[in-house]
Amino acid sequence: MTTATAGRLKTNAPGVGTVYRWELFKLRYQKRTYLGLGAAAIVPILFVVAIHFRHDRRGDFAFSSYLTKSGLAVPLVILLFGAIWLFPLITALVAGDIFASEDHNGTLKTVLTRSLERWQIFAGKWLAATTYAIVAIFLSGTVGVIAGSIQSGFNPLQSLSGTIVSAPKGLELVYVSLLVYLIPIMTIVAIGLLLSVVTRNSAAAVVGTLMVSLLFQLIGILPGLGSLQPYLLSTQFNAWQGLLRTPIDWSPIVRAAWVCALYGIPSLAAAYLVFLRRDVAGG
């Protein structure tokens, strides 16, 4: 075999990109994909409809007073309440299923014998689950901006410090906030992958991922555990609020980065190690 021929064979060999594209292709034909993306799109619309028909326009949460003044407040409020169960559930629908479904369908053995190394399969599936989570978050934010602007107008927004920012600047802050929101979401992806590999059961992995997220929420409200709150995963879902202060408060964002890394990296590493040692003959 000549060097050129070997080079062409190596170039045409399947790799991470192959797995990634195949996983995205499979997601296009799975009901859970559209359930999650549908929820991400419909919830902001329902929220705007509720704003339109509600009589009491007051509230005691961030941006509540601006919901009827600027449509840019809508995606921010969705981020505020979506951390409780909505976005963890949407993320878990794919992250918790992406490995477990192979076990359920009995296709894992076939996948592992297609001239692909295990790290390539793992990386491709992780990228697919991550892509889905990113699309879901930005879809929700975009629908929230559009629906909110139709209802309340594309108007200036008041920051958490009381400063009025222009509509274009407010839109920029919304999308940067979505990026920061992805920090804890990526940790949810890692936890979902771990449970998907360990349990080998889609339902158990999806529900388990959501339960882990809710457990952090519960710990955060238990009396006597207030000192733990800055280091809980649930708290990091509020890190984006630092962007909505004047000047920008970077401390919660920096804390979210390293706290989420403490949860996410070990979960991802454990998932990889379990998958690496998976008995191919046993599926």
N, C-alpha and C positions, 0 to 999 in steps of 0.2 A: 504494500500500500504506500503510495507516494505521500509526501508531506502535505501537498495541496489537497489530496483526497481526504486525508485525516483531518485537515483543517475544516473542510466543508462538512464532514460528518459531525465534527464537534460543534460547528456553528448551528447545524440543523437539529442537534440533540435537544430534547425537551428540557426545560428548566423552570425556574420560578415563574417567569412570564407566562409560560404555557399553562401552568397550574392556575395562575391568577386569572387568565382569560377564560379558562374552562369553568372556574368557579363563578365568575361573573355571568357566564352564559347560563349556568344552572340556576342562578338566582333569578334570572328572567322568567323562569317557568315554575317557580315555587310560590304557593299561595301566601306563605308567611312573609315573603318579600313585600308583596303588595298590601298585606295587612298592616305591616309596620309603616311603610311609606304612606299608605292611606290615612292611618292615624296621625302621622306627622303633619299631613296637609289639612285634614278635616278638623282637628282640635282647634287650631287658630281661627278657622272660619266659624265654628260653633261659638267660640269665645267672643268673637266680634258681634255675632248675632245676639248673644246674651247681653253684651254691652248696649246694643241698640235698644233692647226692650226693657232693660232694668230701670226701675224708678229711683232707687237709692244710688246716687253716683259717688257716694263716699266709700272710703276704704282705709285700712290701716296697714297696707303693704306698699312696698316701693313702687312708684309710678302710678299708683291708683288714681291720684287726682288728675293725671294727664291722659288717661285712657280716652277721654272724650275730646281732648284738645290736640293730640298728635297721634297719628297712626303708628309712629315709631315706638310708642310705649308698649304696643301690643306684643311684639316678639320678645321684649324684655320681660314682661310679666309671664309669658309662656315659659321662658327659661327659668323663672323664679319658681313656678309651681310644677313644671315638668320634671324637675329633679326628683320629686317624691316617688313617682312610679312610671310616668309616661316614657321618658327617654331611656331609663334603664331597661324597661320592658321591650321597647322597640329595638334597642341594641342587642338584648339577649336573644331575640327571636332568631337572629342569624348566628351570632357568636356561639350560642348554646347548642345550635343544631349542626353546624358545619362539619364537625367530626362525627358526632353521634349518629347522624343520618347515614354515614357510610357503614357503620356497624348495623344499623337497622335494616338497610337494604342489602347487606352482605357484599358490598362493593369494595371494601377497604383492601382486601387481599389483592384484587385486580389492580387497584390504583398503585399499590406498593410494588407491583412487578412490571411497571411500564417504563423501565430505564430511568426512573427518577429516584433521587436520593430522598431520604425522609425529611431532611432539613428543607429541601426544595418544596416538598408537598406542604410542610408545616408553614413555611414562609408565604407560599401562594394563598393558602387558606386564610392566614392571618391578614394579609393584604386585602383579600376580598371582604372579610368581616369588617375591617377598618374602613374600607371604601363605602360600604353600606351605611355604617354609622355616620360618616361624614355627610353623605348625601341626605340622610334622614334629618340631621340637625339643620343643615342649610336649606333644605326644602321647607321645613317648618318655619324657619326664620324668614324666608322669602315670602311664603304665603301670608305670614303674619304681617309683614310690611305692606304687602299689596292690599290685603283685606282691611287692615287697620287704616291705611291711607284713604281707602274708599269710604270708610265709615267716619273717620275723624280728620282726614286731610293730611297731606304731607307737610306738616308744620314743624317749627322749631320745638325742641325738647328741653325740659328742665333736668339738669343733672342732679345727682344725689346731694350735691353741695349747694344747690339752689341756683346755679349758673344756667343761663339760657344759652343753648347751643343751636346753631343754624340747622335746618333740615338736612343739607348735604353732610355736615359734620356729624349730625346725629345718626345718619344712615351708615357712615363709616364706623362709628362707635358700635352700632348694632352688629355689624359683620365681624369686627375685631372681637367683640364679646362672644360671638359664636365660636370663633377660633379658640378663645380661652376656655370655653365650655367643653371643648373637645378633650382637654387634659384629663378630667375625671372620666369622661366617656371612654377614652382609650383604656383606662383601668377596668371599666366594666367589660370591655371587649376581652381583656386578658383573663378576667375571672370567668367569663362565659366560656372561653376556649378551654380553660383548665377543667371546668365541670363537664364540658362536652367530651373531653378526652377521658376523664376519670370515670364518669357515670356510664358512658356509652349509651345514654338514653336522652333523646331530645327534650322530652317533656320535663324530666328531672333537672336537666341542665338549665333550661330556660327558667323554670320556676325557682331553682336554686340560686341562680344569678340575681333574680329579682328579690328573693328573700335576703340575700347578703346585703343588697343595697338598702332594703327596708330595715334590716338589723342595725346598720349604721345610723339610720334616721332615729330608731328607737333609743339607741345608746345616747344619742345627742340630747334627748329630752329627759332622760332619767335624772332624778335629783341626786346630787352628790358627785356627779360625773362631769361637771362643767369644765374641769381642767383638761379633759380629754377632747373636748369639742374642736379645738384648732387642728387636731391631728386625725380627725375622722374623715373618711372619704366623703361622706355626705356634706360636710362643711365646704369642701373644695368646689362644690357645684355653685357656690356663691362668689368665687374668686373674681369673676368677670365684673362684679360691681365696683371693683377698684378702678376700672376704666371710666366709670361714670362719676368720678369725683374730680374736683378741681383744686389743686393739680392732681394728676393721676396717682393713685395709691398702688404702687407695684408690689407691696409686701404680701397681700393675699395671693397674688398671682405667682410670685416666687415660691411661697409656701405650698401652693397647690402643686407646683411642678415637682418639688422633692417629696412631698407627702404621697402624691399619687405614684411616684416612682417606687416608693417603699412598698406600696401594695401591688402595683402593676408588674414590675420587673420580676419579682419572685414568682408571681402567678404565671407569667408567660414562660419563665424558665422551667417551672415545674411541669407545665403543660407539654413543653417540648421534650423534656426528659421522659415523661410517661409515654408520649407518642413514639419516641426514639426506641424505647424498649418494648414496644407493643409486639405481641406474639402474632406474626403474620399468619401462621397456620390456623390460629384460633380466631382470625378476623380482626 
